[in-house]
Amino acid sequence: MVGTYGTNLPNPPYVLLPPLPPPLHLLDYAYTPPTYSYTSPPFSSGSFGTIYRAFSLKLNRTVILKSVTFGENNDTRSYSNEVRIHSELNHPSIVTYIDSFIKDSLGWIVLSDSGIDLRQIIYEKVELDGGVMWCANGVWRMLRFEAEGIYEGERGKFLPRPGSRNRASNVLKKLLKNLTTATSYLHTLSSVHLDIKPSNIFCNYTSPSTIETVTCLLGDFGSGMKMIEGEMIDVEELKDITREYAPPEVVYPSGRGGVDLRKYDSWSLGVTILELLLGTPNVFSIDSRTEAVIELKMRGEKNSEIERVKYLAGLADYCLYDPSVDENLFWPSTTSTSSSSMVSKSCTLIDFKNALHQRDSLQIGFNSLTSEKLLNLIWRLLQYDPGKRMSVGEAVNHPYFGEFREEEKEAISKALEVRSKKHTITEEKGPQVKRFKCPGCDKSFGDWNSCHVHVNSRKHGSRCIYEYDGRGGVKCLSAHVFLPVESESGFCDIQGRRNVIEDFHSTQFHVSGVKYYGLFDGHNGNLASKFSARNLYEVRDIRSEARMFRFV
């Protein structure tokens, strides 16, 4: 069925609401409901309304029709605000506004057809019992490999892509450049977006083979606001925020003064870039052990305060948050020592980089010079203190989008080379423990197994004490080290094999209605788990009937 809207209908569909721009009265729209558009990219719907791909009879090209549901008592202010903001924008990196009208108690906005949203490109949508899971797909893998200038060779080996080191990241850089310049342009017009995320970025993507020519535009200004220069907004005025992309001062406001909404967009931009690198929409999630410790130590506290601590622990995992400077925070520990502090008092760019390495599901690292520039950009966009957070206008001129001046290049290289390790597949063992010592009798052993047997048989304790060439234990970067439970907190039980223990793979298959789950624990070294996970991914490609729907 095809419906045609235009001035030739018995009842004109246009109801003009000043100060909306006048509609194009000669513009007719023929559109097909989503159920009949199986050859086109999927449409989306939600509490805001529905989006259709339509054909403009007047313009003789496809357009997007977005219906907007009015609020209580037929309140049209939200719709009028979106039209007001979007209609004044004219930028090559922003979805083009064409027209707007009201019909059947719905507000309609006509936009240029800019493709599908970025979330649909890099994720696979999987329907689960009681919800939906978005899982990184092969396009995201290709984007990450391109950004590092490598490709995956035989037996899972990562090899340099010939002649691509200088151009490999062009796809990602172009995408981020468009997003950053579009947001900066918006700010120059005293407007803010307040909902920057992959699902509001639209790309003319058709297939993996065309990824290098993809152009992405910023769209959906339904959450946008007009600003007065220097104005600070009360958090209570913000409605329907997307919590995962909102800054800390909005998610958990301090109650002191308003917030700078331009810095809101800066944070959202940083989270979006971080998501593109990690391939997960839950970049600040915490592991189950940290969650369990928090709930145990904060038993009896308000649920809202427990959730706040969990949120801040996720930020602390990246060394983006220092609880020692938050006087309003009830942390699960009242004491802190140099060996078991909740977080380092001097978080640096290298701490941030190492934290990313721990969450890098592909284990290819962020070691190219281009990646180092990008990490610097993200680090500055995600500063916890909004006063120290980079503005989007400053981000446009960041060296990542151009060339470093020599002094900038040298400074960032030095910041990243300290304690920096390449987290790639290698046959070499990680840092080795010098000796293992019994905590009961101080007897020393050269390997962990011997010490472990001795301690258990003599009942001298629960674990051996490690010696690291007189330097003490190796610090973990995982969030649980920020929650001291006992005197050994802050150090990993590495057993002489690996400097950090993490369960970092969760691989699931779905074949003919049967679910298979693979969990790989790198407890005694990570080579086996990496090899298994990578080969399972290859099995997915070989067995056409198998479809991997989670790879983290």
QUIGI-V509204 format. One record per run of one state. SS is the DSSP state (A for helix, B for strand, O for the rest). FROM is the first residue (numbers start at 0). LEN is the number of residues. Records with the same first field share a line. If there is no record, write none. Layout:
SS: FROM-LEN / FROM-LEN
This chain:
O: 0-1 / 5-23 / 32-1 / 36-8 / 46-2 / 56-4 / 69-2 / 74-2 / 87-6 / 94-2 / 103-2 / 112-3 / 128-2 / 136-1 / 148-1 / 152-1 / 156-1 / 160-9 / 188-2 / 192-5 / 203-4 / 213-2 / 218-6 / 226-6 / 233-1 / 237-5 / 245-2 / 251-7 / 259-1 / 278-9 / 297-5 / 317-5 / 325-23 / 359-9 / 381-10 / 396-2 / 401-4 / 417-17 / 437-6 / 445-2 / 458-6 / 467-7 / 475-3 / 482-8 / 491-13 / 511-2 / 520-6 / 542-4 / 551-1
B: 1-4 / 28-4 / 44-2 / 48-8 / 60-9 / 93-1 / 96-7 / 105-7 / 115-2 / 122-6 / 130-6 / 149-3 / 157-3 / 190-2 / 200-3 / 215-3 / 224-2 / 232-1 / 258-1 / 434-3 / 443-2 / 464-3 / 474-1 / 490-1 / 504-7 / 513-7 / 546-5
A: 33-3 / 71-3 / 76-11 / 117-5 / 137-11 / 153-3 / 169-19 / 197-3 / 207-6 / 234-3 / 242-3 / 247-4 / 260-18 / 287-10 / 302-15 / 322-3 / 348-11 / 368-13 / 391-5 / 398-3 / 405-12 / 447-11 / 478-4 / 526-16
